Amino acid sequence: MSDRALNQARGRLIVAWATVAIFLGVLALLATRVAGGQDPALRARAAAAPLPPRRVLVRRILEKRVIVHLPPSAPAQPTQASQQVSAPGGYPSSLPVTRTS
């Protein structure tokens, strides 16, 4: 190896070690600041007010059902709605409207 190549290799090694040393120095400085509580990003998060608890709306649905038991001797009579639905010739012109609430 020539003298010039040896000096270039030493120069590269010095630059590499200096880069590692500067990196570790900056890393130690930042770690010291974070440990001391001087990091602005962490300080802003800690100072933020906690969110108020969410209000939960509870609704009760009361459904009243009336069950009517017909005596077995009474014949079942079709209602007007069942006659319209079972009528031949397609759909009836007006269907009954039912609502539950």
C-alpha positions, 0 to 999 in steps of 0.5 A: 500500500502506498503512503497516500492510500494509507493516509486516505484510509486513516482519514476515513477511519477518523471521519467514521469515528468522529461521526459516531462520537458526535451522534452518541453525544447528541443522543446523550444530550437529547436523552438527558433533556427527555429524562428531565422533562424538557421535551416540548412534545411530551410536555404539551401532551401532559398539559392537555386537559383530559377529555370529559367523559362521554354522556350515554343516553339510555332509552328504554323501549316498552312494548305492550303486547296483548295476547287474545286466546280464542276458544277452540270452537270459534271459527277463524274469520278472515280479516279485510287485510288478509282477504286483500293480500290473498286476492288473486290478480296481483297486488292490492291497490292499497296495503294496510299500514302498520306501525310499532312504536 
